[in-house]
Amino acid sequence: MKSVGGSEGQELPQLPSGAWDNPVCCGPLSPPGTLMVCTVSGAAAAQPGKAGDRTPEKAQLVSVSACCLQIGRAIRGLWRTTLTEDTAENRELYVRTALRELLLYALFLLDICLLTYGMTSSSAYYYTKVMSELFLRSPADSGVSFHTISSMADFWDFAQGPLLDSLYWTKWYNNQSLGRGSHSFIYYENLLLGAPRLRQLRVRNDSCVVHEDFREDILSCYDGYSPDKEEQQPYGLLNGTAWTYHSPEELGGSSHWGRLTSYGGGGYYLDLPGSREASEDALRDLQEGLWLDRGTRVVFIDFSVYNANMNLFCVLRLVVEFPATGGAIPSWQVRTVKLIRYISRWDFFIVGCEIAFCIFIFYYVVEEILELHIHGLRYLSSIWNILDLVVILLSIVAVGFHVFRTLEVNRLMGTLLQQPNTYADFEFLAFWQTQYNNMNAVNLFFAWIKIFKYISFNKTMTQLSSTLARCAKDILGFAVMFFIVFFAYAQLGYLLFGTQVENFSTFIKCIFTQFRIILGDFDYDAIDNANRILGPAYFVTYVFFVFFVLLNMFLAIINDTYSEVKEELAGQKDELQLSDLLKQGYTKALRRLRLRKEQVAAAQQALRGGAQETQLEDFSSTLRELGHTEHEITELTAVSTFNQDGNCVLDEKEQELMRQDPEEERMTLHAETENLGQAGESGPEAARASGSISEEFYRLTRRVLQLETLLEGVMSQVDAVGSRLQVLERQRQLTPSPATEPPLHFTFAQKLNIFLLAFP
């Protein structure tokens, strides 16, 4: 706003001789007897002569349109990024926009970290450890534990001994009852949910072919497990679910990836009764009825427990595989998950984080849509933009699964409460909860890596990405050569040691074993015992070619490229950095506070005359004698709030008001200056104290800041004079004279002369 007064074209009454015109109201001093016209200017100048043509309805529509435009610009500014703004020719705008994106993304990263870690518990590991020790290492009377099962007889010893002892806890250690009904509380703290389930899968008798030389001695043949060879006919006692096949759809089961192969979700099953005695009788019947025989390929023991102290579920699956070679291979799966949410105060805090997470996802979805709309398919040419899409997609999937998990847990808990003696199938939900946690872990990893996108405005931070991008072709060519040699040695190791060394028993294990050899983790004795001649030859040649030659070539490629990139960055011209931007902001803020503080002190000094009435002309003259410019005098004589009677003369009461206001402002500015000085230890003053920047640089910096301040004042004065003269000329109330009329527009050379005169 250049001047404040009535509407454009309104005339003011003639001022008396010697009166002082308020520069804030009517601009600079006017000659006596001149009619003053005050105008109002904003972002868009008003059209002369048309103000009276606007009806109130049209004026209201214009006001509403301007308000909507401002709101639209504010909303549009929320999604301002380096890809939506034209920052190619404006380095400062680029740095400011990148800094804004970085700060906003830091909030998103903090929110996703709280969510991810809020779903975990520090007690989960110990819960898993306690359950594993109980069910996997508790020995039977014969000394057999689950770890040491090697035959079907060992399985029955474990099932009828340590398994039942670990599942059913109804008494204290002194044989007193727990007093909790028929429910079992493992370790007195963990409620056994429902009934444990035993399930087995079998293969048919005709699943393989016996060689004709042995058909007289071997009458039956049972191959390894595969879905097409699975037995689905009843067998044995032919009564109950333990002897009748049930499909995966009937059981609601899912496949399991074991040590030997993958198994389906159907089979023959038995849900153990609610007491230890009844369960022991049921297992004895299965053993006597030969439930396990040559056709059995795997047995699953599934059950779930819940600890209310930590609000954690522990879903256990004990697996014993019976390969076609004979014997038994035990394995297990213990999943400790948090399925029930929103119980403690921390959980409700996580609810707030989840709401904020959804808001962030909506914000970034809109941002990606805008950037795709602007750049089209070229947007996908950057790996960082693809990473943005990956993080957003994973986040959307996480939100969807969270809703599904909550509904499914409520359904399962409702079923379990209605039928407490049935099998509680938490295996499916625990599996997907584990995959959900894995997805969140990957998403969080990508979210941290994405920070490199927002700090790329700093050349030091671009060294990693520039190095990898520069040597990508060299690394690709090297990788072809490396993996030819690597896979050749993997095939050699598998064929030489696969039958005797566990680490070389499969081709996949050979690959990981060779990576471990590169890192120094290997068992040389096992290789040497497997083949006394080719074992040492394999090891020595592999270490020489892969470790000493190929690995060092890989490091040399990266090292040379990094040296080139670092040399190029050192030779580049220094552009505006983040530290420069922060330093400039600090310096400007501190300078403006000090200038304002000096102006307040000058105003107080000008008011110390003690006269009961002060003419504003005398007040302005005092300020000129103190060495202040016309622009500063204009700011200091802005007395529209103190000259209450409008006579442009400050009486004693008005002077007192004017003294109090600068004093309060001076104290406020003094406090702000001290706070800013303490917070800016890395600013120019601290840098000057450390001797890192010369005194001349700071003297020039102060002069530039003074120049900027004077520029604002001169331009505002020029605009005010030009606007007022244009209005007077249109109304033909002022006759312009070539000798006295100021120019309506200053050229660049004229403005430069003004600056040189101000700063000789």
MARLUM-938917 format. One record per residue (C-alpha): x, y, z. Coordinates in pm, whole numbers, padded with zeros to 5 digits, always signed. Example, Ala and Ser with C-alpha at 12.3 -4.5 7.8 and 13.67 -1.06 7.14 Angstrom:
! residues 2
+01230-00450+00780 +01367-00106+00714 
This chain:
! residues 760
+00000+00000+00000 +00160+00323-00116 -00068+00576+00054 -00373+00570+00273 -00664+00803+00239 -01001+00821+00073 -01105+00666-00257 -00921+00757-00571 -01024+01096-00697 -01133+01226-00357 -01011+01583-00281 -00870+01688+00054 -00937+02033+00206 -00677+02301+00150 -00406+02292+00412 -00296+02606+00600 +00040+02763+00539 +00326+02598+00722 +00126+02283+00801 +00299+01942+00789 +00166+01675+00552 +00180+01321+00695 +00395+01122+00450 +00215+00802+00541 -00118+00952+00450 -00035+01171+00152 +00325+01112+00047 +00604+01371+00056 +00569+01737+00153 +00337+01942-00068 +00353+02306-00165 +00115+02534+00028 -00226+02564-00123 -00204+02241-00320 -00496+02003-00320 -00380+01655-00214 -00521+01333-00353 -00463+01006-00168 -00476+00676-00357 -00492+00312-00254 -00285+00062-00446 -00254-00311-00393 -00136-00611-00589 -00344-00491-00883 -00381-00118-00942 -00731+00023-00957 -00852+00147-01293 -00883+00531-01287 -01224+00675-01340 -01401+00340-01304 -01433+00316-00928 -01764+00489-00931 -01902+00262-01202 -01880-00048-00981 -02196-00148-00803 -02174-00303-00455 -02264-00644-00605 -01979-00626-00857 -01736-00508-00590 -01838-00803-00372 -01787-01045-00661 -01442-00899-00728 -01355-00933-00360 -01474-01296-00352 -01282-01374-00671 -00964-01222-00530 -01010-01420-00207 -01062-01745-00400 -00754-01668-00608 -00545-01620-00296 -00677-01946-00145 -00606-02128-00471 -00250-01997-00476 -00201-02101-00114 -00329-02453-00185 -00115-02472-00498 +00185-02364-00293 +00146-02671-00070 +00261-02891-00358 +00548-02669-00473 +00849-02890-00551 +01166-02863-00758 +00990-03059-01034 +00679-02837-01046 +00862-02502-01033 +01091-02346-01292 +01416-02346-01095 +01660-02384-01384 +01764-02017-01381 +01708-01945-01013 +01949-02129-00787 +01815-01967-00471 +01458-02075-00552 +01585-02428-00614 +01763-02444-00279 +01467-02295-00093 +01224-02539-00255 +01453-02835-00191 +01493-02731+00172 +01116-02708+00211 +01076-03057+00061 +01346-03192+00292 +01184-03052+00606 +00842-03186+00507 +00987-03526+00422 +01170-03533+00756 +00832-03511+00929 +00702-03797+00715 +01010-04004+00795 +00967-03940+01166 +00603-04048+01144 +00678-04371+00958 +00955-04454+01207 +00715-04413+01497 +00462-04637+01323 +00712-04907+01236 +00873-04926+01577 +00536-04886+01747 +00428-05221+01602 +00723-05402+01759 +00812-05480+02118 +01147-05512+02289 +01009-05818+02470 +00928-06007+02149 +01274-06164+02124 +01267-06294+02482 +00914-06426+02433 +01031-06618+02127 +01337-06745+02312 +01136-06872+02611 +00887-07058+02393 +01162-07206+02177 +01360-07331+02476 +01050-07491+02626 +00924-07681+02322 +01249-07748+02136 +01497-07841+02409 +01292-08002+02683 +01404-08371+02694 +01190-08681+02741 +01269-08962+02981 +01461-09129+02699 +01664-08810+02649 +01493-08720+02322 +01404-08356+02256 +01252-08202+01948 +01598-08100+01828 +01722-08457+01836 +01430-08634+01665 +01573-08871+01404 +01304-09141+01365 +00931-09206+01405 +00992-09364+01746 +01165-09047+01861 +00866-08847+01743 +00626-09048+01960 +00855-09016+02260 +00857-08639+02218 +00481-08609+02150 +00374-08809+02455 +00635-08654+02686 +00782-08302+02648 +00506-08182+02413 +00219-08259+02651 +00417-08142+02953 +00485-07809+02785 +00130-07757+02655 -00074-07819+02970 +00003-07610+03279 -00284-07632+03526 -00093-07658+03857 +00174-07468+04043 +00514-07622+04107 +00382-07745+04445 +00089-07923+04273 -00167-07662+04382 -00425-07573+04120 -00387-07248+03931 -00752-07175+03996 -00825-07068+03639 -01057-07344+03532 -00952-07584+03260 -00745-07324+03074 -00374-07388+03039 -00133-07105+03121 +00215-07194+02998 +00476-07064+03243 +00173-06934+03437 +00155-06631+03204 +00073-06748+02850 -00281-06862+02770 -00307-07160+02533 -00561-07059+02268 -00796-07336+02167 -00680-07691+02096 -00342-07787+01946 -00357-07963+01608 -00156-08250+01461 -00165-08282+01081 +00021-08509+00840 +00062-08538+00463 +00114-08869+00285 +00208-09001-00061 +00058-09291-00253 +00208-09641-00273 +00239-09618-00652 +00414-09280-00646 +00739-09434-00779 +00857-09736-00982 +01073-10019-00843 +01343-10153-01072 +01253-10493-01215 +01551-10662-01048 +01409-10575-00702 +01034-10613-00758 +01024-10953-00592 +01179-10816-00272 +01031-10466-00265 +00655-10471-00303 +00576-10103-00237 +00738-09771-00330 +00681-09427-00170 +00841-09133-00347 +00920-08789-00205 +00631-08549-00153 +00473-08357-00438 +00110-08243-00481 +00045-08484-00771 +00160-08782-00558 -00036-08690-00245 -00251-08960-00084 -00617-08858-00036 -00785-09191+00045 -00884-09300+00398 -00657-09550+00565 -00591-09723+00898 -00883-09732+01145 -01104-09535+00903 -01275-09342+01185 -01229-08981+01280 -01051-08691+01116 -00709-08846+01184 -00770-09119+00926 -00966-08921+00665 -00821-08673+00418 -00939-08311+00424 -00868-08059+00151 -00700-07721+00215 -01035-07549+00159 -01198-07756+00433 -00918-07688+00680 -00851-07331+00574 -00481-07415+00571 -00195-07273+00371 +00119-07419+00218 +00442-07450+00414 +00799-07431+00286 +00995-07700+00467 +01357-07812+00462 +01304-08056+00175 +01013-07917-00026 +00688-07720-00007 +00377-07884+00144 +00007-07821+00093 -00252-07706+00346 -00468-08023+00356 -00412-08366+00508 -00514-08589+00799 -00550-08403+01130 -00634-08447+01498 -00726-08169+01743 -00605-08263+02091 -00867-08263+02369 -00868-08001+02642 -00685-08195+02914 -00348-08364+02934 -00493-08706+03015 -00735-08701+02721 -00460-08582+02486 -00227-08857+02605 -00495-09120+02533 -00557-08977+02185 -00185-08988+02100 -00158-09345+02229 -00445-09449+01999 -00268-09291+01702 +00056-09469+01784 -00113-09807+01825 -00312-09759+01505 +00013-09690+01312 -00085-09336+01216 +00270-09279+01095 +00399-09526+00835 +00610-09539+00518 +00368-09313+00333 +00403-09029+00584 +00615-08741+00458 +00554-08460+00711 +00380-08398+01045 +00278-08049+01166 +00208-07953+01529 +00030-07614+01538 -00082-07412+01841 -00094-07049+01960 -00047-06875+02295 -00126-06523+02411 +00053-06313+02675 -00172-06038+02809 +00113-05873+03001 +00284-05773+02674 -00017-05802+02439 +00173-06044+02215 +00071-06361+02032 +00318-06644+01982 +00220-06878+01699 +00426-07198+01692 +00457-07465+01424 +00673-07772+01488 +00751-07964+01170 +00899-08313+01135 +00975-08423+00778 +01018-08789+00690 +01213-08803+00364 +01204-09098+00124 +01552-09190+00248 +01413-09271+00593 +01476-09098+00923 +01335-08762+01035 +01432-08398+00990 +01291-08159+01252 +01234-07789+01189 +01025-07520+01354 +00868-07182+01305 +00798-06941+01592 +00624-06613+01508 +00577-06353+01780 +00338-06087+01653 +00121-05808+01787 -00225-05867+01645 -00442-05669+01888 -00389-05293+01879 -00520-04988+02063 -00501-05094+02430 -00242-04876+02603 -00187-04500+02582 +00106-04556+02351 -00125-04743+02115 -00359-04447+02100 -00063-04221+02028 +00016-04454+01738 -00342-04398+01617 -00260-04030+01579 +00056-04122+01389 -00150-04347+01161 -00388-04061+01083 -00091-03834+01008 +00056-04112+00791 -00263-04128+00583 -00254-03749+00540 +00109-03768+00424 +00023-04044+00176 -00262-03837+00032 -00029-03537+00004 +00241-03735-00179 -00012-03903-00408 -00133-03560-00522 +00228-03446-00559 +00316-03745-00779 +00006-03688-00993 +00104-03324-01049 +00462-03414-01138 +00348-03691-01375 +00105-03448-01537 +00380-03191-01592 +00662-03420-01707 +00476-03720-01850 +00675-04040-01901 +01001-03845-01868 +00925-03843-01498 +01012-04215-01479 +01360-04159-01619 +01493-04077-01271 +01557-04354-01020 +01453-04120-00737 +01110-04067-00891 +01065-04444-00926 +01165-04478-00561 +00895-04222-00473 +00632-04438-00643 +00759-04754-00469 +00738-04593-00125 +00386-04463-00193 +00260-04798-00329 +00403-04991-00033 +00245-04741+00205 -00096-04778+00041 -00071-05158+00062 +00029-05128+00429 -00279-04918+00504 -00505-05170+00328 -00354-05467+00509 -00381-05290+00844 -00756-05258+00796 -00783-05624+00685 -00576-05746+00980 -00793-05560+01231 -01115-05704+01091 -00975-06058+01068 -00846-06059+01427 -01186-05950+01553 -01348-06235+01357 -01106-06498+01486 -01135-06382+01846 -01514-06391+01820 -01505-06749+01689 -01259-06857+01957 -01472-06713+02236 -01779-06895+02107 -01595-07229+02062 -01301-07235+02305 -01224-07607+02250 -01161-07578+01875 -00836-07515+01695 -00747-07143+01684 -00601-07095+01336 -00376-06794+01387 -00112-06938+01152 -00258-06769+00844 -00285-06432+01019 +00060-06460+01176 +00211-06539+00836 +00064-06230+00675 +00148-06017+00978 +00509-06126+00937 +00499-06036+00567 +00344-05703+00662 +00628-05635+00904 +00880-05730+00635 +00713-05494+00390 +00724-05212+00643 +01092-05280+00704 +01166-05259+00330 +00951-04947+00299 +01135-04781+00586 +01467-04870+00426 +01363-04710+00097 +01228-04408+00285 +01570-04349+00442 +01750-04395+00109 +01513-04141-00046 +01673-03865+00164 +01952-03853-00093 +01699-03708-00339 +01637-03403-00122 +01999-03329-00031 +02124-03341-00389 +02146-02959-00399 +02473-02992-00208 +02763-03103-00428 +02923-03295-00142 +02611-03507-00107 +02606-03592-00476 +02941-03772-00470 +02787-04114-00398 +02518-04098-00666 +02756-03941-00919 +03019-04207-00858 +02774-04496-00899 +02618-04339-01208 +02957-04275-01368 +03093-04628-01315 +02767-04816-01382 +02879-04938-01727 +03220-05047-01600 +03063-05234-01310 +02814-05404-01543 +03094-05526-01769 +03294-05642-01469 +02990-05823-01324 +02960-06040-01637 +03321-06150-01602 +03293-06197-01225 +02982-06416-01230 +03118-06637-01508 +03407-06730-01280 +03187-06733-00969 +02924-06972-01107 +03193-07196-01253 +03338-07243-00905 +02988-07291-00759 +02920-07579-01001 +03259-07728-00923 +03203-07712-00547 +02854-07863-00572 +02975-08160-00774 +03289-08218-00564 +03151-08176-00210 +02769-08183-00242 +02727-08535-00106 +02942-08486+00205 +02950-08116+00307 +02624-07952+00417 +02729-07608+00294 +02765-07751-00059 +02460-07983-00049 +02260-07766-00294 +02362-07526-00567 +02205-07231-00381 +02403-07316-00068 +02719-07329-00281 +02662-06970-00395 +02621-06835-00043 +02910-07045+00085 +03140-06885-00172 +03030-06538-00065 +03112-06639+00292 +03459-06755+00180 +03522-06405+00036 +03440-06260+00378 +03663-06513+00557 +03391-06746+00694 +03465-07099+00575 +03527-07455+00699 +03842-07571+00525 +03858-07901+00715 +03522-08014+00575 +03640-07943+00218 +03970-08119+00277 +03803-08427+00426 +03556-08450+00138 +03830-08456-00127 +04196-08468-00022 +04326-08363-00367 +04067-08143-00537 +03952-07979-00213 +04275-07781-00151 +04308-07706-00524 +03953-07567-00534 +04010-07349-00227 +04348-07203-00330 +04251-07118-00688 +03914-06972-00581 +04075-06744-00321 +04342-06629-00568 +04120-06548-00867 +03807-06426-00690 +03945-06263-00375 +04284-06128-00482 +04212-06049-00848 +03842-05989-00919 +03748-05825-00590 +04038-05580-00611 +03946-05498-00972 +03597-05409-00849 +03737-05181-00579 +03975-05019-00828 +03688-04929-01062 +03496-04755-00784 +03806-04585-00643 +03916-04439-00978 +03567-04313-01058 +03533-04155-00715 +03863-03971-00763 +03744-03834-01098 +03411-03721-00957 +03573-03555-00658 +03820-03370-00881 +03541-03243-01107 +03333-03124-00813 +03634-02943-00668 +03684-02758-00997 +03322-02654-01035 +03210-02303-00956 +03063-02270-00609 +02688-02230-00633 +02446-02123-00367 +02461-02381-00090 +02226-02445+00197 +02475-02302+00444 +02497-01982+00237 +02119-01950+00237 +02096-01991+00613 +02383-01748+00664 +02216-01486+00444 +01887-01519+00628 +02059-01483+00962 +02257-01179+00851 +01953-01002+00705 +01742-01069+01013 +02013-00947+01248 +02080-00637+01037 +01715-00542+01015 +01670-00580+01388 +01970-00356+01454 +01855-00092+01202 +01508-00090+01351 +01656-00067+01696 +01860+00241+01593 +01551+00404+01439 +01355+00357+01762 +01638+00514+01962 +01648+00810+01718 +01274+00865+01754 +01309+00870+02132 +01595+01120+02111 +01387+01346+01885 +01106+01350+02142 +01326+01454+02437 +01278+01828+02381 +01021+01849+02657 +00787+02089+02471 +00419+02046+02535 +00349+02060+02160 +00579+01949+01880 +00539+02046+01516 +00598+01747+01287 +00826+01964+01072 +01050+02025+01375 +01041+01652+01452 +01151+01571+01095 +01427+01834+01104 +01567+01681+01423 +01580+01341+01254 +01763+01490+00954 +02021+01645+01185 +02080+01300+01336 +02179+01177+00989 +01873+00973+00887 +01755+00941+00529 +01420+01057+00399 +01295+00698+00386 +01382+00640+00751 +01224+00975+00846 +00908+00869+00662 +00891+00549+00867 +00964+00728+01197 +00704+01004+01138 +00425+00756+01065 +00211+00907+01342 -00132+00823+01213 -00184+00610+01524 -00058+00884+01762 -00198+01204+01600 -00545+01132+01732 -00700+01474+01664 -00568+01488+01303 -00415+01838+01332 -00062+01710+01245 +00063+01858+01578 +00182+01634+01861 +00059+01759+02197 +00194+01640+02534 -00039+01339+02558 +00036+01226+02205 +00410+01262+02264 +00383+01043+02575 +00207+00773+02370 +00478+00800+02106 +00752+00766+02370 +00596+00456+02523 +00548+00267+02197 +00914+00294+02075 +01038+00202+02422 +00836-00121+02414 +00950-00194+02060 +01312-00119+02154 +01298-00371+02442 +01140-00633+02216 +01399-00581+01944 +01679-00593+02200 +01556-00931+02326 +01516-01066+01972 +01866-00947+01879 +02018-01122+02178 +01830-01447+02105 +01927-01435+01740 +02289-01367+01830 +02294-01667+02066 +02129-01898+01808 +02359-01785+01528 +02695-01898+01662 +02779-02021+01316 +02681-01686+01163 +02903-01408+01035 +03010-01282+01380 +03127-01628+01490 +03296-01683+01156 +03471-01347+01187 +03587-01438+01541 +03736-01760+01409 +03920-01574+01138 +03764-01772+00853 +03623-01465+00671 +03795-01133+00630 +03678-00804+00780 +03648-00652+00436 +03390-00911+00334 +03165-00820+00627 +03205-00449+00562 +03090-00507+00205 +02804-00724+00332 +02680-00444+00557 +02694-00195+00273 +02497-00431+00049 +02230-00466+00316 +02215-00088+00354 +02184-00062-00021 +01891-00302-00020 +01720-00099+00253 +01770+00226+00062 +01646+00064-00257 +01315-00022-00094 +01271+00335+00031 +01364+00502-00299 +01134+00277-00502 +00841+00337-00269 +00896+00717-00290 +00922+00708-00669 +00607+00500-00702 +00416+00730-00465 +00519+01046-00653 +00441+00892-00991 +00098+00767-00886 -00002+01098-00731 +00114+01303-01031 -00073+01075-01269 -00396+01128-01074 -00349+01505-01061 -00270+01520-01430 -00583+01324-01523 -00797+01559-01314 -00621+01861-01466 -00574+02017-01125 -00197+02032-01151 -00017+02201-01438 +00304+02012-01504 +00620+02214-01551 +00927+02074-01727 +01155+02237-01472 +00981+02108-01160 +00789+01795-01260 +00962+01476-01142 +00985+01197-01399 +00710+00940-01387 +00957+00655-01445 +01328+00636-01361 +01562+00463-01599 +01819+00214-01474 +02100+00471-01511 +01905+00728-01309 +01840+00480-01028 +02207+00385-01031 +02304+00751-00988 +02076+00773-00685 +02250+00472-00529 +02596+00612-00599 +02499+00942-00440 +02365+00758-00136 +02683+00546-00104 +02983+00751-00223 
